[in-house]
Amino acid sequence: MKTSLRLAHVGVLFIGASSLFSTQCARAVPAPAPRVTVRIATGLPGMTFKDLGEALVSAYAHVMPDIDFAVVETEGSVSNLTSLQSHSAELGLALADVAYMGYNGHIPEVRTAIRNVRGIAVLHPSTVHVLVSRNSRITSMSDLRGRRVGVGPAGSGTAVTSAILLRAFGVRPDEVHQETRPFLDATDALIRGELDAVFIAAADPVSAVRRATQAGARLLDVSGPVVEQLRVEYPFLRPATIPADTYPSQNIAVHTVQVDVLLLCREDLDDVLVHRLTTALFDVLPQLSSIRSYLKLMDVRRAPATPIPLHPGAAWYFREQELSR
């Protein structure tokens, strides 16, 4: 009898200990880590930044299924820099001249230098388009003096670049009736005769430019000694040509300038995450460039040459590529 009681007591202790051990093991299992979300600050509808951002989100989601990706629609380059600075986005697109000026505190509408940004890669070139209305007598940049000009939405790279070009061609800000409409609104206003000219900086072909030229607008040449002199102060702006027949009713090549587009990120992003994002970018590039023709203009040899410091995670990727050659 006593032996049976002892065995029963041992059994109870064993069951109790097992239950306690099981409970402790259950408590020791860590909770699953929350999913990371990467937001890409892009641009307005009808423009390359929006199209490219959406393409990147789709491609990234396919090769990095453990991360959530989202597009953030903005006015463009300046807004994207401030989104990175304020932690409203993890990635962003920007023109090279705007990124450099923002990082060094030279954008008038931004009070302080934007230092919480780092480079991932130089992407494709973006072309400056200056559209004038169908019956306009404007034949040169200096003819924009006294005209109604859509200079690009506030917060866009176009607004910064158009100001640089107007000043270079001797047109002061107070000599132009500047309007900061969204691009599609501006081209519609040009078609209706409410504007005399519109600036758009984006990779060819641009749907907003096509829409305007279909209605009779024409592209203005941006060329001559002024452009060569401008490059001394702004080396990011390079002479470029819009080939004939890129747009409706454009029968001859148009001389203009172009500037690189950059993929940027926040400085405080994890090195491993940025390394993965950089690796994935170049993994999906062949697929993206087969659909987005402007990406075929990307020179992968120049990809690390961002005018602001590279993020350590991106630099890690480019070092690996260099060592593997």
N, C-alpha and C positions, 0 to 999 in steps of 0.2 A: 504494500500500500504506500509506504513512504517512498519507495523507489518510483512508483507511478507519479506521485505528487512532485518529486524532484524533476522528473522528465517533463512533466507538464509545465513546471516553472521555467525550466531551461527553454522550452519551446516558446513560451510567452516572451521571454527575454530576447530570444533570437528574432522572433517576429517584430518585436518593438524596435530592436536595433536595425533590422532590415528596413523597416518603415522610415526610421530616422535617417538612415544612410540614403535611401531613395529620395527622401524629401530634400536632403542637402544637395544631392546630385542634381535634382531638378532645379533647385535654386541657383546652382553654379553655372547652368547653361546660359551664356550671354544672349541678350535680346538681339535680334537681327539689326544690323546697322541701317540707319535711314538711307534711302536712295539719294544720290547726289543729283542735283539739277543744274545743268549748264545752260544759261540764257545767252543768246547771241544778239547783240544790238546791231540793227541793220540799217534800213532806210525807208523811203516812202514808196508807195505803189507806183509801178511804171518805171522804176529805176533799177540799176544793176545791183545795188547793195541788197535790196529786198529779195530779188531773185536769187542772188548768190547765198544769202543767209538761209533762205528756205531750202536750197539745194544742200547746203552743208548740214543742216539739221537732219534732213532725210538720210543723207549718207552716213553721218555720225551715228544716228540711232540704229542703223543696220549693223555697223561693225562694233559698236559699243553698247550692247543691249542692257547692260547693268546700270546705265546712266540715262536720266531723262534730259531731253534737249527741247528748248523752246525758242521761238523767234520773238524778239522785242522790236516792234516797229518804231522808228525814230525819224527825226528830220535829217539825219546823216552824220557826218564825221564828228563835228563838234559835240553834238548830243551824245554820240557813242563814247567819246572820251569822258564826258562828265558822268555818263552812266557807269563806266568802269570805276571812276574815282569815287562815286557814291555807293558802290556795291549793288547797283541796280542791274548789273549784268556781269557775266564772267568773261565773255568774249565780245569783241566788237570789230567792225570794219571802219577804216579811216583812210583818207588820202594821206600820202607821205608828208606833204608840206604842212598839213593841218596837225598831224601827230607831232612833228618836230616842233612846230610853233607852240602847240599846247603844252608839251613836256617842258619847254623852256620859258613858259609864261609870256608868250608874245601874241596871244589872241586877245584883242581888245575887250570883247564881251565876256571873257572869263577872267575873273579878278586875280586868281592865283595860278601858279604853275600846276599842271596836272601830272603828279609824280607817281600815282598808283597805277601806272600802266607799263606794260612791257611788250616787246615784240615777239611774235611767233614766226611770221614769215612775210616776205614780200610776195604778193600775188601777181595780178595782171596790171597792165597800164590802163588808166582811165583817161579818156579824151575830152578836151574842153570844146564844147559846141557853142557857137554864138549864132543864134537864129535871128533873122530879121524878117519883117512882114513882107508879103507878096509884092506890093507896089512901092516899097521903101526905096529912097534914094541913098540910103546908107551904104557906103562902099569901103569904109575903113573903121577901125576902132575909135579913132579920134572923132568920127562923125556921131558918136553916141552922146557927145556933149549936148545937154539940153533935152535929151530924149527920155521917154518913159521906158525903163529897163527892168526886167525881172532878173534880179541878181542872185536868185536862189533863196530857199527858205532859211529863216534864221536857224542857226544850229547845223547847217549843212556845210560840207566841204566846198560846194560850189560858191556859197556866199563869201567864204574866205578867199578862194582863188580868183573870183571875179573882181574883188576889191584890189587884189595885187595887180591884175592885168589892167584894170582901168587906170590905176595910179601910174603904172609903167608907161602907158600910152598918153600920159599927160592930162587925163580926165579926173578932176578932183571930185570927191564924193558929193559936194554941194552943187556940182554942175550936172548932176544926173538925178532924175526923178526915180528913185530906187523903190522897187516893190519886192517884198519878200514872200511871194505866193508859193504854195506847193507847185511842183513842176508841171503836173497835168493842168492845174488851174492857169498857170502862167502861159503854157502853150495855147490853151483855149483862148485866153485873153489876146494873145498875139494874133491868132486867126481872126478874132472879131475886130481887130484894129484898136484894142484898148491899150496894148503895149507896142513899142517900136522894136524892141529886141529882148531876147531871153538868153541867159547863160545856163548851160547844163553841162556838168562834168560827170561823165559816165562812160563805160566801155561800149564800143560799137557792137552791134546796132542797138540803139536806145528806142524803146517803143514811143516815148514822148516826142522824140525828134522825128521819128517816122510819121507819127500822127500829124505833126506840124508841116512837114515837107509835102505830105500828101495833099494838104490844103493850100500849097503854094508858097510856103515859107522857104527861104533859102539860107544857106550857111555862109557866114562871113569868114574871110581869111584872117588869121591871127599870125602874122609873120613879119619878117624884116629885121633890121638891126636892133630894134627895141627888144625883141625876144632874145637875141644873143646877149645883150647887155643884162637883161633880166636874169639870165642864168648865173651870172656872177653872184648875185645876192640870193637867188632861189635856185640852187642847182637841181632841185627836185623836178622843176619844170623843163621838159625836153621838147625840141621840135618834133612834130608828128604830122602825118598826112591821113586824112580820111579818104580812102580810095574812091574813085568815081563809081557811081551807081550803088554806093552803100545805102543811099536813101532815095526815095522817089524824086524825080526831077533833078537829081544831082548828077549832071552829065560830066563834070570835071572834078579832078581831085581838089580837095580843100586843105590848105596848110593851116596848122594850128599847133597847140602844145598838148602834152600829156603828162600825167603824174602817176606814180605807182599807187596801187591799193595795198594796204597792209591788213593782216589779221593780227589783232592785238588781244591781250588778256590782262587781268588784274595782276599786280605784282605779288599779292599775297596768296595766289593759288598754289596748291601743293605741287611740288616738282614732278612727282610721279604722274599726277593727273595731266599736267601740261605736256609731259613727255608722251603720254598716250595719245593726247589730242593731236600733237604734231605728227606722230607716227601715222595715225589714222588719216590725217589730212593728205599725206603723200600716198597712202595706200589707195584712197578713193579718187585721187586726182585724175587718173586716166579715164575713169568712168564719168566723172563730172565734165571733163573737157570734151568728151565725145558729144555731150548735149549742150554745154555752154561754150560756144566757139571762142569767146573772149579769153577763156582760161588756157587756150592753146598758145596764147601770147606770153604766158608765164615762163620766165627763164629760171629753172630750178637752181642754176648755179648762183643766181643772185638772191635766192630765197632768204639766206641768213642776214642779208645786208640791210636790215631795218635801221632807220635814222635815229631810233631810240634804242636803249639797251635791250638785248634779248632776255626773255625769261630763262632762268637756269634750266628749266625742263626742256625748253626748245633748244638751247645751246647743247644740252646733253645729247639730243637726237642728232644734231648736225655734226657733233664730234664723232659719234658712232659712224655716221655716213663717211666721214673723212677717213677714219681708221680702216673702214672696210674696202677702200679703193686699192 
